[in-house]
Amino acid sequence: MALVFRRPAQSAGRPAQKRSSPSLACPAKRECRTPGQAAGGVKYEFWPSDLKRAGHTSVEVEDHEPLGRHLAKLGPNEACGIHLARMQKLPCKLIPSSKFRNGADRWWCPIHQGSYGKKAQLEQAKKTGVKCCDQSAALVDCVCSSEVKNLRLVEPGELGHADDYCELGLWIGLAPALDTYSGQDSYFFAGIHVQARKELGGKKVIDKNYPAVRIKDATGRFPNIPAGGILVTTPAALEYLYYMENRCPVNAQFRLAPSLPRSTVQLKDIVRCKHCSALHEDIGDRFGQQSHKKHLCGSCGRDICDRAGSIGNPLQVFDRVWSRKSVDQIDPQNKEIRIDSAVHRLMCWPSTPALFWSRGAPEVWGIHVHGYDERGDRVIDDTYGSVYVDGKKLSRAELFLSMLRNSCWMEDKPGMAPMARELEDD
């Protein structure tokens, strides 16, 4: 799946797009509260801005605490229309956790997923008056939980609510692998792309990107999805992308496994903390790749033990029997395309497997191309089996790696946050 981005700078016939500021906006006119929620507490979903660091946490934040006062300034994001913040340096929220080995009290911050209580930290807090966990410098993304988009899969003819759909597809939205259209120093925030239909094979009523979504199933086709649904955020989605790419039948057919950034692993959908009941997400090249017996709960900071060893990812409840075919097998006319870079500016992505897919049709394997003419109008928008630019064939394997590099800039280049933009759709 490939996503659509708008040009950041003004071009012929097209006005400049407003950038989505990662900083907190002016105070919101309305508070982000769930219906019937008592004043004082607001639930947020947090996850590290660095997609390779840790999973998400759900945290109730009180208005009177420093974090609550900070988040109260959160205004609607211009691109998404919801209360969202990117790459924030946030105050800690410390909760009692386990003990240190010396018996001292240990506190946990579910915002940064770090601990507090060591002697040096206590001494520093006495000097500054501020208690900070050992990960307090880490940048964080967050969204108001009540504004997370709900998506419920239902049978045709059983649409009873606004959030009911009979066809759903989800993809992780990553930056283009090749971009000669957006100009230099283009940075994009990763998101979750949704396509939804109210009728089988009907018109798409949703075709856009969200920072996070919640999936529910009323059809019984995905029996492992809990009644309350599964929250999908980008760190877990990226790990699930690696998993799906390794299971791809086309990659196996073309013997492309050695070119993939991760080797094949087995995921476990339920790695649950017995203390706080949170589902655990193993993220990164170490924990997302290697089975391990001890997991650190990001929500409460306690150990989760699994004697057999596992790699936790709740998105495994989306597991399905699926098929994927090279685009030339589905659309022979799209076997290849040859592009002259002097005529068209480009944005290219390797098509990626869906995180969630309810349709019976096979998914498409290929390279998705957006081509723009001299006026900035998109005149190419399709997926092809082979793409040649100025006579040189693009390698899908190389594009996949480039897409990942272009999407995981947050750790090495945090200063680019003010220039970064949300994923968008035309």
C-alpha positions in Angstrom: 0.0 0.0 0.0 1.3 3.5 -0.8 0.2 6.8 0.6 -0.4 10.2 -0.8 1.5 13.3 0.3 1.1 16.9 -0.6 3.9 19.1 -1.8 5.3 21.3 1.1 6.4 24.3 -0.9 4.5 26.4 -3.4 4.7 25.2 -7.0 3.0 26.3 -10.2 -0.8 26.2 -9.9 -0.7 24.8 -6.4 -0.6 26.8 -3.1 1.9 26.0 -0.4 0.6 23.5 2.3 0.6 24.3 5.9 3.0 22.3 7.9 1.8 20.3 10.8 3.6 21.6 13.8 4.9 19.0 16.3 4.6 21.4 19.2 1.5 21.8 21.3 -0.9 24.3 20.0 -2.9 27.0 21.8 -5.4 25.8 24.5 -8.2 23.8 23.0 -11.7 25.2 23.2 -13.0 21.9 24.2 -11.6 19.3 26.5 -10.7 15.9 25.3 -12.9 13.7 27.4 -14.8 10.5 26.9 -18.6 10.9 27.3 -19.6 10.9 30.9 -16.1 11.1 32.2 -15.7 13.0 35.4 -13.6 16.2 35.4 -10.0 15.7 36.5 -8.8 12.8 34.4 -8.2 12.3 30.6 -7.0 9.2 29.0 -4.2 9.4 26.4 -2.3 7.0 24.2 1.4 7.5 24.3 4.2 5.9 22.2 7.9 6.8 21.6 8.5 9.1 18.6 11.4 6.7 17.8 9.6 3.8 16.1 12.2 1.3 17.2 12.2 2.0 20.9 9.1 0.7 22.6 5.4 0.1 22.3 2.4 2.3 23.3 0.9 2.9 26.7 -2.5 4.0 27.8 -2.4 6.5 30.6 -5.0 8.4 32.7 -3.7 11.9 33.2 -5.1 14.2 36.0 -5.6 17.9 35.2 -3.8 19.1 38.2 -0.5 17.3 37.6 2.3 18.9 35.5 1.7 16.5 32.6 -2.0 17.3 32.7 -1.4 21.0 32.6 1.0 20.5 29.7 -1.4 18.3 27.7 -4.3 20.7 28.4 -2.7 23.0 25.8 -3.0 20.4 23.2 -5.1 21.7 20.3 -6.5 20.0 17.2 -3.8 18.9 14.8 -4.2 20.8 11.5 -3.8 17.8 9.3 -5.6 15.2 11.4 -8.3 17.3 13.1 -7.8 15.6 16.4 -5.8 16.3 19.6 -2.4 15.0 18.6 1.1 15.9 19.5 4.3 14.7 17.8 7.9 14.5 19.2 7.1 16.1 22.5 9.4 16.5 25.5 6.9 15.8 28.3 6.9 15.9 32.1 7.1 12.5 33.8 4.2 10.8 35.5 5.6 8.5 38.2 3.6 5.6 39.6 4.8 3.1 42.3 6.3 0.0 40.8 8.6 -2.8 42.0 11.7 -2.5 44.3 15.3 -2.0 43.3 17.7 -4.8 44.3 18.8 -2.9 47.4 15.1 -2.8 48.5 14.6 0.9 47.7 11.3 2.0 46.2 11.2 2.1 42.4 8.9 4.3 40.5 7.9 3.9 36.9 7.0 6.5 34.2 4.6 5.1 31.6 5.0 8.2 29.5 8.7 7.7 28.7 8.9 4.1 29.9 11.7 4.6 32.4 12.4 4.2 36.1 13.0 6.6 38.9 14.3 6.2 42.5 18.0 5.7 42.2 20.2 7.8 44.6 21.5 10.1 41.9 17.9 10.8 40.7 16.7 11.5 44.2 19.5 14.0 44.7 18.9 15.7 41.4 15.2 16.0 42.3 16.1 17.8 45.6 18.1 20.3 43.6 15.6 21.0 40.8 12.3 20.2 42.4 11.5 18.0 39.4 11.4 14.2 39.4 12.6 12.7 36.1 12.8 9.1 35.1 15.9 7.8 33.3 14.2 8.1 29.9 12.8 11.6 30.4 14.8 13.0 27.5 13.0 10.6 25.0 10.5 12.3 22.7 6.9 11.1 22.8 3.9 11.1 20.5 0.4 11.2 22.0 -3.2 11.3 21.1 -6.4 11.7 23.1 -7.8 8.2 23.6 -11.4 9.3 23.1 -10.5 10.6 19.6 -8.9 7.5 18.3 -10.8 6.4 15.3 -12.9 3.3 15.9 -13.4 0.8 13.1 -15.8 -2.2 13.5 -16.0 -4.9 10.8 -19.6 -6.1 10.4 -21.5 -8.3 7.9 -23.1 -6.6 4.9 -26.6 -5.2 5.8 -25.7 -5.1 9.5 -24.5 -1.5 9.6 -25.9 -0.1 12.8 -23.4 2.5 13.8 -21.3 5.2 12.2 -18.2 3.2 12.9 -19.5 0.0 11.2 -17.9 -1.1 7.9 -18.2 -4.3 5.9 -14.8 -4.0 4.3 -11.6 -2.8 6.0 -8.0 -2.6 5.1 -5.1 -1.1 7.3 -1.6 -0.4 6.3 1.3 1.3 8.0 2.0 4.6 6.2 5.7 5.2 5.7 7.7 7.8 3.9 8.3 7.4 0.1 11.4 5.4 -0.8 12.1 7.7 -3.8 11.0 11.3 -3.8 11.9 13.8 -6.5 8.7 15.7 -6.0 8.7 17.1 -2.4 12.1 18.8 -2.6 15.0 18.5 -0.3 14.8 17.8 3.5 11.3 16.2 3.3 10.4 14.4 6.5 7.1 12.6 7.2 5.5 11.2 10.4 4.5 7.5 10.1 0.8 6.8 10.5 -1.9 4.2 10.0 -3.7 4.2 6.6 -7.3 3.1 6.5 -9.5 2.2 3.6 -13.1 1.4 4.5 -16.3 0.6 2.6 -20.0 0.4 3.7 -20.8 -2.0 0.9 -18.8 -5.0 -0.5 -16.9 -3.7 -3.5 -18.5 -0.3 -3.0 -17.1 3.2 -2.9 -14.4 3.8 -0.3 -15.9 6.0 2.4 -12.6 6.3 4.2 -9.2 6.6 2.5 -7.0 8.5 4.8 -4.4 8.3 7.5 -4.7 8.4 11.3 -2.0 8.4 14.1 -3.8 5.5 15.7 -7.0 3.4 15.2 -8.9 0.8 17.1 -10.2 -2.3 15.3 -13.2 -4.4 16.4 -14.8 -7.4 14.7 -18.5 -8.3 14.8 -18.3 -10.9 12.1 -16.4 -13.7 13.9 -13.8 -13.8 11.1 -11.1 -12.6 13.5 -12.1 -14.4 16.7 -9.0 -13.5 18.6 -9.8 -9.7 18.6 -11.1 -8.9 22.0 -14.6 -7.3 22.4 -13.0 -3.9 23.3 -10.9 -4.0 20.1 -7.2 -3.7 19.5 -5.4 -0.3 19.4 -3.0 0.0 16.4 -0.1 2.4 16.7 2.9 2.8 14.5 5.6 1.0 16.6 3.7 -2.3 16.7 2.6 -1.8 13.1 6.2 -1.5 11.9 7.0 -4.8 13.7 4.0 -6.5 12.2 5.1 -5.2 8.7 8.4 -7.1 9.1 6.5 -10.2 10.1 4.2 -10.0 7.2 6.9 -9.3 4.6 8.7 -12.5 5.8 5.5 -14.5 5.2 4.9 -13.0 1.8 4.4 -15.8 -0.8 5.7 -13.6 -3.6 8.9 -12.9 -1.7 9.3 -16.6 -1.2 8.6 -17.2 -4.9 11.4 -14.7 -5.9 13.6 -15.9 -3.0 13.9 -12.4 -1.6 14.2 -13.4 2.1 17.9 -12.6 2.3 17.2 -9.0 1.2 14.7 -8.4 4.0 15.8 -6.4 7.1 14.5 -9.0 9.5 14.5 -12.8 9.6 11.4 -14.9 10.2 10.0 -14.9 13.7 6.9 -16.2 15.5 4.8 -13.6 17.2 2.6 -14.2 20.3 -0.6 -12.0 20.5 -1.1 -12.3 24.2 1.8 -11.3 26.4 -0.1 -9.8 29.3 1.2 -8.1 32.4 -0.4 -9.9 35.4 0.0 -6.7 37.5 -1.8 -4.1 35.3 -3.3 -6.4 32.5 -1.6 -4.4 29.7 -0.8 -6.2 26.5 3.0 -6.1 25.8 4.5 -5.0 22.5 8.1 -6.1 21.7 9.7 -3.4 19.6 13.1 -2.9 17.9 15.9 -5.0 16.4 16.6 -6.8 19.6 13.3 -7.5 21.3 11.3 -7.6 18.1 13.7 -10.1 16.6 14.7 -12.4 19.5 12.4 -14.5 21.6 12.9 -13.8 25.3 11.5 -15.1 28.6 11.4 -11.8 30.5 9.6 -8.8 29.2 9.5 -5.3 30.8 5.9 -3.9 31.0 5.8 -0.4 29.5 2.7 0.5 31.5 3.8 -0.4 35.1 7.5 -1.2 34.8 7.2 -4.8 36.2 8.5 -7.9 34.7 6.4 -10.2 32.6 7.7 -13.8 32.6 7.1 -16.3 29.9 8.9 -19.6 30.5 8.7 -20.6 26.8 10.1 -17.4 25.5 8.1 -15.1 23.1 8.0 -12.0 21.0 4.8 -10.1 21.9 2.7 -8.2 19.4 -1.1 -7.8 19.9 -1.6 -7.3 16.2 -1.0 -11.0 15.7 -4.8 -11.3 16.4 -5.2 -10.0 12.8 -3.5 -13.2 11.6 -5.2 -14.7 8.6 -4.9 -17.0 5.6 -3.9 -14.5 2.9 -2.7 -14.4 -0.6 -0.6 -11.9 -2.4 0.2 -11.8 -6.1 2.6 -9.8 -8.3 0.7 -7.0 -9.9 1.3 -8.3 -13.4 -0.7 -11.4 -12.5 -3.6 -9.3 -11.4 -3.3 -6.4 -13.9 -1.2 -7.5 -16.9 -1.3 -4.0 -18.4 0.7 -2.9 -15.3 3.6 -5.3 -15.9 6.0 -2.4 -16.2 6.3 1.4 -16.7 9.2 3.5 -18.1 9.6 7.0 -16.8 11.7 9.9 -17.9 12.7 12.0 -14.9 13.0 15.1 -17.1 9.2 14.8 -17.7 7.9 13.5 -14.4 8.8 14.1 -10.8 8.2 11.0 -8.7 7.2 9.5 -5.4 7.7 5.7 -5.2 7.0 3.1 -2.5 7.2 -0.7 -2.5 3.6 -1.9 -1.9 3.4 -3.3 1.6 1.2 -6.0 3.0 -1.9 -5.0 4.9 -1.9 -5.1 8.7 -5.6 -5.9 8.6 -7.4 -7.1 5.5 -11.0 -8.3 5.3 -11.5 -8.6 1.5 -11.3 -11.9 -0.3 -9.2 -10.6 -3.2 -5.4 -11.1 -3.2 -3.2 -8.2 -2.1 -0.9 -6.6 -4.7 2.9 -7.0 -4.7 4.8 -4.4 -6.7 6.0 -0.7 -6.7 3.5 2.1 -6.4 4.3 5.2 -8.4 3.0 8.8 -8.2 4.2 10.8 -11.2 3.7 14.6 -11.5 3.9 16.8 -14.6 5.5 20.2 -14.8 2.4 21.9 -13.4 2.5 19.7 -10.3 -0.6 17.6 -11.3 -0.5 13.9 -10.6 -0.7 12.1 -13.9 0.5 8.7 -12.8 -1.0 6.9 -9.8 -0.8 3.1 -10.0 1.2 0.0 -8.9 3.5 -1.8 -11.4 5.5 -5.0 -11.5 8.7 -3.3 -12.8 9.6 0.4 -12.8 12.3 1.9 -15.0 13.5 5.5 -14.4 15.8 6.8 -17.1 16.3 3.3 -18.3 17.4 1.9 -14.9 15.2 -0.7 -13.2 14.3 0.1 -9.6 14.9 -2.7 -7.1 11.9 -3.3 -4.8 14.3 -4.7 -2.1 16.3 -1.5 -2.2 13.2 0.6 -2.2 11.9 -1.2 0.9 15.1 -0.4 2.8 15.1 3.2 1.7 11.5 3.5 2.8 12.4 2.3 6.3 15.4 4.7 6.5 13.3 7.6 5.4 10.7 6.8 8.0 12.9 6.2 11.0 14.7 9.5 11.2 13.3 10.6 14.6 16.2 9.2 16.7 19.1 10.6 14.6 17.5 13.8 13.4 15.0 15.1 16.0 15.8 18.6 15.0 13.8 18.0 11.8 10.5 17.7 13.7 9.4 21.2 12.9 9.8 20.5 9.2 8.0 17.1 9.2 4.5 16.6 8.0 1.6 14.2 8.5 0.7 11.6 5.9 -2.2 12.9 3.8 -4.6 11.8 1.1 -5.9 13.6 -2.0 
